[in-house]
């Protein structure tokens, strides 16, 4: 059984966002604009992505 994955890419700068949103981006591994990470498709990860949806692009 293979795990589902999500690809998330940081599209907008974290400058001007709240410290909580910056911490969420760091937790996802998104540190620079254009950086993409592969993440497990889990409810916790989906929630983190939803919190910063205006800054990231997500592909299933």
N, C-alpha and C positions, 0 to 999 in steps of 0.2 A: 504494500500500500504506500503510495507516494504522498508526501505532504504537499499541500497547496502553498504556493508562494505568491508574494506581492512584490512588485518593483516600485519603489518610491524615489522620486527625484526632487531635489530642492530647486524650486523655480524662482522664488522671490527671497530677498534679503530678510534676515531676522532683525535687522536694525529697526528700532521703534516698536518692537513687539514687547509683550510683557515677559518678565523673567520666567514665568511659568511656561510660556510657549517656547522660549529659548531652551529651557531644560528638557522639554518634550522632544525638540529637534535633536538635541544632543543624545537623548536616550534612544532615539531611532537611528543614530549614527549619521545624521545629516549635518555636516559642518560647513560645507561650502556650496555656493550656487552651482548647479550643474552636477553635483555629486549624486549618484544613484546608489541605492542599497537594496539588497534582496532580503526580504523579511518573511517570517512564517505568517501564514494567514490565521491569526488567532483573534479572539474578541478584544483582548487587551491592546494588540497592535492596531486593530481597526479603530478603537477608541482614541488612541494617540494620534492616528492619522486624521481622524475627524476633527480633533482639537486644533490642528494646524492645516486644515484643508485649503485655506486661502494662500498657503505658501508652497504647497507641494503638488506634484502631479503623480497620480497613482495608476499603475497598470496591473491587471490581474494576470 
